[in-house]
């Protein structure tokens, strides 16, 4: 099978990486922000602000997933 890696096409590997790989990195980032808030002892409001500011970009990626799922793309 020419053009494949371990029986997977490039499109399949890319799809796998974009869903599971990036999701894993997003979870790691959430853990890091939570650890940062815990270490700095900022309180509830400070923790909220840290999560809001540092993880706001994750909302777009999650929204893209749900939009693609609803439109069957």
C-alpha positions in Angstrom: 0.0 0.0 0.0 1.8 3.0 -1.3 1.2 6.3 0.3 0.3 5.0 3.7 2.1 4.8 7.1 1.2 1.7 9.1 -1.9 1.3 7.0 -3.2 4.8 7.7 -3.4 7.6 5.1 -2.0 11.1 5.8 -5.6 12.4 6.2 -6.4 9.8 8.8 -3.3 10.6 10.8 -3.9 14.3 10.6 -7.5 13.8 11.7 -6.4 11.6 14.6 -3.8 14.2 15.7 -6.2 17.1 15.5 -8.8 15.5 17.6 -7.0 13.4 20.2 -3.5 15.1 20.1 -4.8 18.7 20.5 -7.4 17.6 23.0 -4.7 16.1 25.1 -2.7 19.3 24.9 -5.8 21.3 25.9 -6.3 19.2 29.0 -2.7 19.6 29.9 -3.0 23.4 29.5 -6.0 23.4 31.8 -4.1 21.4 34.4 -1.2 23.8 34.2 -3.4 26.9 34.6 -5.1 25.2 37.6 -1.7 24.4 39.1 -0.6 28.0 38.6 -3.7 29.3 40.3 -3.2 26.9 43.2 0.5 27.7 43.6 -0.1 31.5 43.5 -3.1 31.3 46.0 -5.1 33.8 44.1 -8.5 32.8 45.5 -11.7 32.0 43.6 -12.0 35.2 41.6 -8.3 35.2 40.7 -8.6 31.5 39.6 -11.6 32.5 37.4 -9.7 35.3 35.8 -6.7 33.0 35.1 -8.9 30.4 33.5 -10.8 33.0 31.5 -7.7 34.7 30.2 -5.4 31.8 29.6 -7.9 29.3 28.2 -10.1 31.6 26.2 -8.6 30.3 22.9 -9.7 26.8 23.7 -13.3 27.8 23.3 -12.9 28.4 19.6 -11.4 24.9 19.1 -14.2 23.2 21.0 -16.9 25.3 19.2 -15.4 24.3 15.9 -15.7 20.6 16.9 -19.4 21.0 17.8 -20.2 23.1 14.7 -18.6 20.4 12.5 -20.5 17.7 14.3 -23.9 19.5 13.9 -23.3 20.2 10.2 -22.0 16.7 9.5 -18.8 18.0 8.0 
